[in-house]
Amino acid sequence: MMGENIKLQKKTSMTYFDLLAWLRENKNELENCIIDNIYEVQNAENSFIIKLYCNGKDKELLIEPGRRINFTRYNYPKSSSGKAILLRELIRGNVISEVNIVDSERILVMTLKKNGIKLIVELLPKGLLVITDNENKILFSTEYKEFRDRKIFLGEQYITPPKPQISDEEMEKLLKKGNLTKLLGISQEVLIYLDVKEVNKNNLEDIKEKIRKLEEEIKNGNIKPCILDNLTVIPFLINNCKSYEKFNDALDDFFYTIAQEELEQKKSREILEKKSKILNSIEQLKKSISEYEQKEAMFKRIGELLLHRSYEIEQMIPKNEKKRNIKINVDNIEIEVDPTISVAKNASKYFEMMKEYRRKVERAIETLKELEERLKILENEEIERKKELKISLRKKEWYEKYRWTITRNGLLVIGGKDASQNESIVKKYMKEKDIFLHADIVGAPATIIKVLDESKQVSDEDLYDAAIIAACYSKAWKVGLGAVDVFWVFGNQVSLTPPTGEYLSKGSFMIYGKKNFINKVRLELALGIILNNSDQISVIVGSEEAVKTRTNYYVIVSPGDDEKDKISEKIIKIFQRLLPNTKGLYALKEEIMDKLPGKSKIIKVSNLHNNDKIQMTT
């Protein structure tokens, strides 16, 4: 039978071939990694980031059961909520000893060294992330329920989902229908790659052999990653496919786009529901206003008729009528009057009703204005949320996991956030001709200037720009000093090996030879935002001179009394005033908080006015 008319649908999860290719590429990267921390991804149900420490590198492994697993370069917003806390208690500090795929299915098992614990990731539909003990009993699952073929509850034996079986009768039906994906258990892109257009009983085994060969090729490392029209990501090339060097990066970019679209859709749905309610209320109000105005006009006309033709109407009302209300007809208008009072007083009653409906109109118009204002706010909020999502999911550069700046002359400076990072920076990144800096105080980041061109001498300006990082992120900030000395040496003067018989604590170093001092480096840190051409926004810190070479929008902070949360709010409000047309700036709050050395105060704000930079003290 001819196969199904292959029209690629947007991929929503990794296939078996994807998982196979990813593991072939990254197995050595994963094994022997230490699980440093676990987070949930904000605004995404059952999506986790596992922070790993692998051979001196920090890596972030993103796991979405039922969808994907990959190392990510994107700055997904993290949360330390319930499930993340439970996972930390179970696997934090453990080491990944082995990683394998189960039974040629979309199920990945990471065996951990301590206590025989296993971390299982199911990428099948309705997949789970499960932790089991050395007896394969469930210690944690992202969902607890009884399925048709297995039970997922605490203490139960973990059983993998059964593989789908196709009976001879069902195979006949699938052959007749030409449903090749279900028949062969492969995705549409594999059919396209293998150029499978027709399947029948005669060629079925040949096609299965082609699939087996493709599987072997991927197992042997023949991987050619690409993304096709934002529809799919695959580990082999097909026509019009954008190629990648690493399959992990292709997965990361592809699923980042999906995550962004889904978050935008979710936020848009929430805002759309609110907008829909307001629009319905506006529509009802407009109808009510029209009705009120009609009644106002009608009562006014009746009142005027009663006044202008009072004598005539007096004659129409029966004498000694005891009923409170009777109806009379004037100019084909039926008017209800009270015969026990004068026509003038009847007219007055209608004028009062006219005034009451005028008040209703005015109140409704006020409410209408409020609703229209709320609608406008929601529309602006929709734009703001979309921009916030774009900012919060920005792709990170490798050095952004550390303290970092770019000097005014374009040299990269990186510093450690803790003892582990201090050691990592020196071990992994520092070369002999690089510059090592350290504040002359206990408790400071190991800071290095990367010297890519050894023929060029590092200037005093670059040394000062790097010294700002070494000084501001030292203990000097937390104790409220105004300045601190910083020394610098070349990379070949720094050693992680202590003299014989001595001991170096984690993150400590031996310095040999002469130290060069930069005296009294002021604890004044510039923090600015960079507006990139790609419509992305990032935060940069450093000396004022270094930061203002890259942006016109920055503040300068020094040790103060405001907590990081409070000062970051103030900084965002300043940026919002400086950039009134730039949306989504609130998404920078976590990044700004991370870059603040401690309690702070704002001592200076940059501004752009008539193309000139103006300094304003706050």
Summary of the structure (lengths in Angstrom):
residues: 618
radius of gyration: 35.6
end to end distance: 76.9
largest distance: 126.5
contacts: 1893
relative contact order: 0.07
helix: 40%
strand: 25%
